[in-house]
Amino acid sequence: MPKRRRQPLVASASRPCAGSDGLHGRDAHATERFVARLRSHRRLKHWIGTLLTIVFCAGYFALQRWPLRPVQTLELTWIDRAIAFSPGWVWVYQSVYLLLTSAWLARTRDQLHRYAAGFLFVTMIGFAFFLAWPIAAPRPADAPRTGMFGLLLAYDGLVNCFPSLHVALATYAACFAAHVLDRRPRWVVAVLAAWVALICYATLATKQHYFVDVPAGLLLGWLGHVSAERLRASAGASWLGRLARALRQSRSTMALGRDARATREAA
């Protein structure tokens, strides 16, 4: 009876290497797609980010510095009393500004217009509440004035509590990130949800907000997300599109002017 020949071990040992190479190739391709996503429409992202920042800061700080109605305080709930003042949570509280960079995940102009429309919706509804019902935060008077908390005190006053725009914008930014990503692994959704939850807790631990401000902020952020597509398709998105075209035309005009001056100087 003929003997069976043993299969060479080299071939079987090489299979994991081939699979490993394929895995590294997929990872490299995914990284390239992610970098390309961040680089797409960079100028428009810069312009929209700058304009939204100006609109937000102008309205927020004006309403905070010059409230048109008497500033009120709210009665603390048992949750407010149960969560002790912990200034160390200010780092989590400030991380909302990092979460707001989710606009850079947009790949198309429509997605950028959607982000801007939803951001403005959340901001304007919040400003309407701040105007009609100015509430002072329960932050203690002896809060530390050094480090990151000192930086927070340097620019943020006590007014503008209900609803929490910190929570609302964090919720909206997380929903936008999950919406525009082509594939949403469960771990990404879990990280975004945990991030928003930690920011919610940080608003209470830093005593920047009352508990009632948190669910109101969550609701406002969610409403901004579900309304953003309809707002994008409305006149608001058209206004953003016209503004973007005007900015591009102005840059083209400036470039032509520089070329003309360079030509005259060379002649």
C-alpha positions as CSV (number, residue, x, y, z in Angstrom):
1,M,0.0,0.0,0.0
2,P,1.6,3.3,-1.1
3,K,2.6,5.7,1.7
4,R,1.0,9.1,1.9
5,R,3.4,12.0,1.4
6,R,3.3,14.6,4.1
7,Q,2.4,18.1,3.1
8,P,5.2,20.6,3.5
9,L,4.9,22.8,6.6
10,V,6.1,25.9,4.8
11,A,2.9,26.3,2.8
12,S,0.7,26.0,5.9
13,A,2.9,28.4,7.8
14,S,2.7,31.0,5.1
15,R,-1.1,31.2,5.2
16,P,-1.4,33.3,8.4
17,C,1.2,35.7,6.9
18,A,-1.0,36.2,3.8
19,G,-4.0,36.8,6.0
20,S,-2.1,39.2,8.1
21,D,-0.9,41.1,5.0
22,G,-4.6,41.3,3.8
23,L,-5.6,42.7,7.2
24,H,-2.9,45.3,7.2
25,G,-3.9,46.2,3.6
26,R,-7.5,46.7,4.7
27,D,-6.4,48.8,7.7
28,A,-4.2,51.0,5.4
29,H,-7.1,51.4,3.0
30,A,-9.5,52.4,5.8
31,T,-6.9,55.0,7.1
32,E,-6.6,56.4,3.6
33,R,-10.4,56.8,3.3
34,F,-10.6,58.5,6.7
35,V,-7.8,61.0,5.8
36,A,-9.5,61.7,2.5
37,R,-12.8,62.3,4.3
38,L,-11.1,64.8,6.6
39,R,-9.4,66.6,3.7
40,S,-12.5,66.9,1.5
41,H,-13.9,70.4,1.2
42,R,-11.4,71.8,3.7
43,R,-11.9,75.4,2.8
44,L,-15.7,75.1,3.2
45,K,-15.2,73.4,6.5
46,H,-13.0,76.2,7.7
47,W,-15.4,78.9,6.6
48,I,-18.5,77.2,8.0
49,G,-16.7,76.5,11.3
50,T,-15.5,80.1,11.5
51,L,-19.0,81.5,10.8
52,L,-20.8,79.2,13.2
53,T,-18.3,80.1,15.9
54,I,-18.8,83.8,15.4
55,V,-22.6,83.4,15.5
56,F,-22.5,81.3,18.6
57,C,-20.1,83.4,20.5
58,A,-21.8,86.7,19.6
59,G,-25.3,85.5,20.7
60,Y,-24.2,83.5,23.8
61,F,-22.0,86.1,25.4
62,A,-24.3,89.0,24.6
63,L,-27.2,87.2,26.3
64,Q,-25.0,86.3,29.2
65,R,-23.5,89.7,29.8
66,W,-26.7,91.7,29.2
67,P,-29.8,89.7,30.1
68,L,-33.0,91.5,29.2
69,R,-35.0,89.9,32.0
70,P,-34.3,89.4,35.7
71,V,-31.9,86.5,36.3
72,Q,-33.5,83.7,38.3
73,T,-32.2,80.6,40.1
74,L,-33.9,77.2,40.4
75,E,-34.5,75.0,43.4
76,L,-32.0,72.1,43.6
77,T,-33.3,68.6,43.1
78,W,-32.1,65.6,45.1
79,I,-29.9,64.7,42.1
80,D,-28.2,68.2,42.2
81,R,-27.6,67.8,45.9
82,A,-26.3,64.2,45.5
83,I,-23.6,65.1,43.0
84,A,-20.9,67.0,44.8
85,F,-19.0,69.9,43.3
86,S,-15.9,68.4,41.6
87,P,-13.9,70.9,39.5
88,G,-11.7,68.1,38.1
89,W,-14.6,67.2,35.8
90,V,-14.0,70.5,33.9
91,W,-11.8,68.6,31.5
92,V,-14.6,66.3,30.4
93,Y,-16.9,69.4,30.3
94,Q,-14.6,71.2,28.0
95,S,-14.2,68.1,25.7
96,V,-17.4,69.1,24.0
97,Y,-15.4,71.4,21.8
98,L,-13.4,68.4,20.5
99,L,-16.6,66.5,19.9
100,L,-17.9,69.5,17.8
101,T,-15.2,68.8,15.3
102,S,-17.4,66.0,14.0
103,A,-18.2,68.4,11.2
104,W,-14.9,67.4,9.6
105,L,-16.3,63.9,9.1
106,A,-18.5,65.3,6.4
107,R,-17.6,64.1,2.8
108,T,-20.0,66.2,0.8
109,R,-21.3,69.8,0.7
110,D,-24.8,68.6,1.5
111,Q,-23.5,67.0,4.7
112,L,-21.7,70.2,5.7
113,H,-24.9,72.3,5.0
114,R,-26.8,69.7,7.1
115,Y,-24.4,70.2,10.0
116,A,-24.6,73.9,9.8
117,A,-28.4,73.9,9.6
118,G,-28.8,71.6,12.6
119,F,-26.2,73.6,14.6
120,L,-28.0,76.8,14.0
121,F,-31.3,75.2,14.9
122,V,-30.0,74.0,18.3
123,T,-28.2,77.3,18.9
124,M,-31.2,79.6,18.1
125,I,-33.7,77.6,20.1
126,G,-31.3,77.7,23.1
127,F,-30.8,81.5,22.7
128,A,-34.6,81.9,22.7
129,F,-34.8,80.2,26.0
130,F,-31.9,82.2,27.4
131,L,-33.6,85.4,26.3
132,A,-36.9,84.6,27.8
133,W,-35.7,82.8,30.9
134,P,-32.2,83.7,32.1
135,I,-31.1,81.3,34.8
136,A,-28.0,81.5,36.9
137,A,-26.0,78.3,37.4
138,P,-25.5,76.8,40.9
139,R,-21.7,77.2,40.7
140,P,-20.2,77.9,44.2
141,A,-18.6,81.3,44.8
142,D,-15.4,79.7,46.0
143,A,-14.8,77.8,42.8
144,P,-11.1,77.5,42.0
145,R,-9.7,80.2,39.7
146,T,-6.6,78.3,38.5
147,G,-6.0,75.7,35.8
148,M,-8.7,74.7,33.4
149,F,-11.5,75.7,35.8
150,G,-10.0,79.2,36.0
151,L,-10.0,79.3,32.2
152,L,-13.7,78.4,32.2
153,L,-14.4,81.1,34.7
154,A,-12.5,83.7,32.6
155,Y,-14.9,83.4,29.7
156,D,-18.1,81.8,31.0
157,G,-20.5,83.5,33.4
158,L,-23.3,82.1,35.5
159,V,-26.2,82.8,33.1
160,N,-27.5,80.7,30.2
161,C,-28.5,77.5,31.9
162,F,-31.7,76.1,30.5
163,P,-31.5,74.2,28.3
164,S,-27.8,73.1,28.5
165,L,-26.3,73.9,25.2
166,H,-23.3,71.9,26.3
167,V,-25.4,68.8,26.4
168,A,-27.5,69.8,23.3
169,L,-24.5,70.4,21.0
170,A,-22.7,67.3,22.3
171,T,-25.8,65.2,21.5
172,Y,-26.1,66.8,18.1
173,A,-22.4,66.4,17.2
174,A,-22.5,62.8,18.3
175,C,-25.6,62.1,16.2
176,F,-24.1,63.8,13.2
177,A,-20.9,61.7,13.5
178,A,-22.9,58.5,13.6
179,H,-25.0,59.7,10.7
180,V,-22.3,60.5,8.2
181,L,-20.0,57.6,8.8
182,D,-20.6,54.9,6.1
183,R,-20.1,52.1,8.5
184,R,-21.0,52.5,12.2
185,P,-19.4,49.8,14.3
186,R,-21.1,49.3,17.6
187,W,-18.0,50.3,19.5
188,V,-18.1,53.7,17.7
189,V,-21.7,54.3,18.7
190,A,-20.9,53.1,22.2
191,V,-18.0,55.5,22.5
192,L,-20.1,58.5,21.3
193,A,-22.9,57.6,23.7
194,A,-20.5,57.3,26.6
195,W,-18.9,60.6,25.7
196,V,-22.2,62.4,25.7
197,A,-23.1,60.7,29.0
198,L,-19.9,61.8,30.7
199,I,-20.4,65.4,29.5
200,C,-23.9,65.3,31.0
201,Y,-22.4,64.3,34.3
202,A,-19.7,66.9,34.0
203,T,-22.3,69.7,33.7
204,L,-23.6,68.7,37.1
205,A,-20.3,67.9,38.7
206,T,-18.9,71.3,37.7
207,K,-22.2,73.0,38.8
208,Q,-22.5,74.7,35.5
209,H,-26.1,73.4,35.2
210,Y,-29.0,72.1,37.1
211,F,-30.3,68.5,36.6
212,V,-33.3,69.8,34.7
213,D,-31.0,71.4,32.1
214,V,-29.6,68.0,31.1
215,P,-32.7,66.2,29.7
216,A,-33.8,69.5,28.0
217,G,-30.4,69.7,26.3
218,L,-30.6,66.0,25.2
219,L,-34.0,66.6,23.7
220,L,-32.9,69.8,21.9
221,G,-29.8,68.1,20.5
222,W,-32.0,65.2,19.2
223,L,-34.5,67.6,17.7
224,G,-31.7,69.4,15.9
225,H,-30.5,66.1,14.5
226,V,-33.9,64.9,13.2
227,S,-34.7,68.4,11.8
228,A,-31.3,69.1,10.1
229,E,-32.1,67.3,6.8
230,R,-35.4,69.2,6.4
231,L,-33.6,72.5,7.3
232,R,-30.8,71.8,4.9
233,A,-33.3,71.4,2.0
234,S,-35.0,74.7,3.0
235,A,-34.0,78.3,2.4
236,G,-31.4,78.0,5.2
237,A,-29.3,75.6,3.2
238,S,-29.7,77.7,0.1
239,W,-28.4,80.7,2.1
240,L,-25.4,78.6,3.2
241,G,-24.8,77.6,-0.4
242,R,-25.0,81.2,-1.7
243,L,-22.6,82.3,1.1
244,A,-20.2,79.5,0.1
245,R,-20.4,80.5,-3.6
246,A,-19.8,84.2,-2.7
247,L,-16.8,83.3,-0.7
248,R,-15.3,81.2,-3.5
249,Q,-16.0,84.1,-5.9
250,S,-14.3,86.6,-3.6
251,R,-11.2,84.3,-3.3
252,S,-11.1,84.0,-7.1
253,T,-11.3,87.8,-7.5
254,M,-8.5,88.3,-5.0
255,A,-6.4,85.7,-6.8
256,L,-7.0,87.5,-10.1
257,G,-6.0,90.8,-8.6
258,R,-2.7,89.3,-7.2
259,D,-1.9,87.8,-10.7
260,A,-2.6,91.2,-12.3
261,R,-0.3,93.0,-9.9
262,A,2.4,90.4,-10.4
263,T,2.1,90.8,-14.2
264,R,2.4,94.6,-14.0
265,E,5.4,94.4,-11.7
266,A,7.1,91.9,-14.0
267,A,6.5,94.2,-17.0
